[in-house]
Amino acid sequence: MWISTTNLDAHQRVIWNMTKLAASKHPRSLALFHDVMLASAAIPGAFPPVMIDVELNGIPYQEMHVDGGTMAQVFVYPPNVKLADLSHSQDGERERQLYVLMNTRMDPNWAQTQRSVLSIAGRAISSMIHTQGVGDLYRIYLTAQRDQIQFNLTYIPEDFLQDHPEEFDNTFMQALYARGYQHAVSGQAWVKRPPGF
């Protein structure tokens, strides 16, 4: 299992191998595992960042980590890793399936923007996050095509119109779960390419 966080100090995405970390016998591995989990959910502005202790040349430092979504909404593996070529050279060829779950709608979400600086800034950031997620899907789809991996994607469907008054609203989350369950049971949850591609 891999988890992504963003190191705000270095302005870089960090991908953590959580399976390897969980198997580590290092005395700080459990604390680091917890810190990475917290950091991966630390949405900037909504939750505090997580300070992760590191050491460089014998000198202790702290890195400030937040949700990996600030760098990429979704990731699989770096595009410079050419999985098909590696598989072929190592006699490890087999059929591969990729399943991507996006916890968002992919269609544009129209809303009246109030004529105020904060409202405009918030709407602009929301638009940027949405288009970043679409761009991430296009990159992942093209990488999967190059590496001969079957691409499967699911996301919140356009017909899900439940009110979303605030983040972590119980009524919204329960309705979303029910709609996701219904979508999965129907056997039509997966699409083979990103919308609009």
Secondary structure as UniProt FT lines:
FT   STRAND          2..7
FT   TURN            8..11
FT   STRAND          12..17
FT   HELIX           18..23
FT   TURN            27..28
FT   HELIX           29..40
FT   TURN            45..46
FT   STRAND          50..56
FT   TURN            57..58
FT   STRAND          59..67
FT   HELIX           68..70
FT   TURN            79..80
FT   HELIX           83..89
FT   TURN            90..91
FT   STRAND          96..105
FT   HELIX           117..146
FT   TURN            147..148
FT   STRAND          149..156
FT   TURN            158..159
FT   TURN            167..168
FT   HELIX           170..185
FT   TURN            186..187
FT   TURN            195..196
//
